[in-house]
């Protein structure tokens, strides 16, 4: 009868992740939903939720001026895409509230 030997072997693995172009975080769908709900219920200041991944950035990223500049760029880009899509569907520009 032969005895089987058990051993532990460490191996490198690769993981494929989507990285946000705005905050640099890996994208986790469940984290995005949790962060959005927390922002809605607790209230959030500007830049608290990334416009691309809709996740809360880490504290060091949140205070970085380059992150805020990327946020403004992505918000403007998404606004243009939204308006182009509305025109394509025949809705035109949305009316802005007076104030």
C-alpha positions as a printed Julia matrix, in Angstrom:
99×3 Matrix{Float64}:
   0.0    0.0     0.0
   1.41   3.4    -0.97
   0.99   6.47    1.14
   0.05   9.69   -0.6
   2.01  12.69    0.51
   0.24  15.98    0.94
   2.17  19.12    0.22
   1.55  22.83   -0.11
   2.86  24.57   -3.17
   2.66  28.3    -3.84
   1.9   29.36   -7.39
   1.52  32.72   -9.01
  -1.86  33.41  -10.52
  -3.16  36.15  -12.75
  -6.42  37.97  -12.23
  -8.17  39.99  -14.89
  -9.79  43.15  -13.55
 -11.31  46.26  -14.99
  -9.5   49.35  -13.71
 -11.24  52.69  -13.56
  -9.62  55.33  -15.75
 -10.61  58.03  -13.29
  -9.65  56.72   -9.84
  -7.5   53.7   -10.78
  -9.43  51.25   -8.59
 -10.44  47.76   -9.67
 -14.15  47.68  -10.51
 -16.33  45.62   -8.19
 -20.06  45.68   -9.1
 -21.21  44.95   -5.54
 -19.0   47.69   -4.11
 -20.36  50.17   -6.66
 -23.96  49.52   -5.53
 -23.02  49.8    -1.86
 -21.17  53.08   -2.44
 -24.05  54.57   -4.45
 -26.6   53.65   -1.77
 -24.41  55.08    0.97
 -23.99  58.32   -1.0
 -27.77  58.62   -1.47
 -28.71  57.92    2.15
 -25.84  59.65    3.92
 -25.29  62.4     1.37
 -22.05  62.89   -0.46
 -19.93  65.78   -1.48
 -18.71  66.35   -5.01
 -16.13  63.78   -6.2
 -17.18  61.26   -3.5
 -18.38  58.82   -6.17
 -16.32  58.34   -9.3
 -18.22  59.17  -12.51
 -16.85  56.17  -14.43
 -16.88  53.29  -11.94
 -19.44  54.81   -9.52
 -17.35  53.67   -6.56
 -16.02  55.58   -3.6
 -12.33  56.39   -4.13
  -9.74  55.8    -1.44
  -8.92  58.74    0.85
  -5.58  59.51   -0.81
  -7.16  59.47   -4.29
 -10.12  61.57   -3.1
  -7.85  64.41   -1.98
  -5.72  64.32   -5.16
  -6.27  67.28   -7.51
  -5.47  65.13  -10.56
  -8.38  62.82   -9.63
 -10.71  65.81   -9.43
  -9.54  67.05  -12.83
 -10.15  63.59  -14.33
 -13.63  63.58  -12.74
 -14.52  66.89  -14.37
 -13.25  65.62  -17.74
 -15.28  62.39  -17.53
 -18.44  64.18  -16.37
 -18.19  66.57  -19.33
 -17.56  63.65  -21.71
 -20.51  61.68  -20.36
 -22.74  64.77  -20.59
 -21.85  65.21  -24.28
 -22.54  61.53  -24.96
 -25.87  61.76  -23.13
 -26.96  64.82  -25.13
 -25.9   63.21  -28.43
 -27.91  60.12  -27.55
 -30.99  62.23  -26.72
 -30.7   64.07  -30.05
 -30.33  60.77  -31.87
 -33.53  59.51  -30.21
 -35.34  62.74  -31.05
 -35.64  64.23  -27.57
 -33.45  67.29  -28.05
 -31.75  69.09  -25.19
 -33.21  68.64  -21.71
 -34.7   71.79  -20.2
 -32.71  73.25  -17.34
 -34.36  74.4   -14.14
 -34.55  78.13  -13.58
 -32.7   79.4   -10.64
